[in-house]
Amino acid sequence: MPKLNAEIAHIRAINPGGKRFDSKWSVSERNSFKNLLLLCVPHHTTIDGASSADYPVELLEEWKASREGESVEALDGLTGLT
């Protein structure tokens, strides 16, 4: 039986103290599609774990752009996602 192996990760943490938190981004911006990245469970655990410094915002944004391609522009305006 297939099992779901995906989680939605925040590129910039939603809460202060979280990985890659950026106080310049509003709560709405941090919950927007632009700040979300679909990852497998092990990679989500890795980027938010002990070696999170190896995964800066710029790298995660590159991953997002390469995976979503040009279609991401149509979805960037989505806000209020949880």
C-alpha positions as CSV (number, residue, x, y, z in Angstrom):
1,M,0.0,0.0,0.0
2,P,1.5,3.4,-0.9
3,K,2.3,5.8,1.9
4,L,2.6,9.5,1.8
5,N,6.2,10.7,2.1
6,A,5.8,14.4,1.8
7,E,5.6,17.4,4.1
8,I,5.2,21.1,3.5
9,A,8.2,22.9,4.8
10,H,8.6,26.6,5.5
11,I,11.6,28.1,3.8
12,R,11.6,30.9,6.5
13,A,10.3,29.7,9.8
14,I,6.8,30.8,10.8
15,N,7.8,31.5,14.4
16,P,10.7,33.4,16.0
17,G,13.5,30.9,17.0
18,G,12.6,28.6,14.1
19,K,15.1,27.7,11.4
20,R,15.7,30.6,9.0
21,F,13.2,32.9,10.7
22,D,13.2,36.4,9.1
23,S,11.4,39.1,11.2
24,K,11.2,41.3,8.1
25,W,8.6,38.9,6.7
26,S,5.1,39.2,8.0
27,V,3.1,36.2,9.3
28,S,1.1,36.4,6.0
29,E,4.2,36.3,3.9
30,R,5.7,33.4,6.0
31,N,2.4,31.5,5.4
32,S,2.3,32.3,1.6
33,F,2.9,29.8,-1.1
34,K,6.2,31.6,-2.0
35,N,7.6,30.5,1.4
36,L,6.5,26.9,1.2
37,L,8.4,23.9,-0.2
38,L,7.2,20.3,-0.6
39,L,9.9,17.9,0.7
40,C,10.1,14.2,1.5
41,V,10.0,13.5,5.2
42,P,13.7,12.7,5.6
43,H,14.8,15.9,3.8
44,H,12.4,18.1,5.8
45,T,13.9,16.6,9.0
46,T,17.4,17.2,7.6
47,I,16.9,20.9,6.6
48,D,15.4,21.7,10.0
49,G,17.7,19.5,12.0
50,A,21.2,19.9,13.4
51,S,22.7,20.7,10.0
52,S,20.2,23.3,9.1
53,A,22.9,25.9,8.5
54,D,23.9,23.9,5.4
55,Y,20.5,24.8,3.9
56,P,20.2,28.6,3.7
57,V,17.1,30.4,2.4
58,E,18.8,31.0,-1.0
59,L,19.4,27.3,-1.5
60,L,15.9,26.3,-0.6
61,E,14.5,29.0,-2.9
62,E,16.7,27.5,-5.7
63,W,15.2,24.1,-5.0
64,K,11.7,25.5,-5.1
65,A,12.3,27.3,-8.4
66,S,13.8,24.3,-10.0
67,R,11.0,22.0,-8.9
68,E,8.1,24.3,-9.6
69,G,9.5,25.9,-12.7
70,E,7.6,28.8,-14.4
71,S,4.3,27.7,-13.0
72,V,5.2,29.0,-9.6
73,E,4.5,32.6,-10.6
74,A,0.8,31.8,-10.9
75,L,0.8,30.5,-7.3
76,D,3.0,33.0,-5.6
77,G,0.1,35.2,-4.7
78,L,-1.5,32.6,-2.5
79,T,-1.5,33.7,1.1
80,G,-2.9,32.5,4.4
81,L,-1.8,28.9,3.9
82,T,-1.2,26.6,6.8
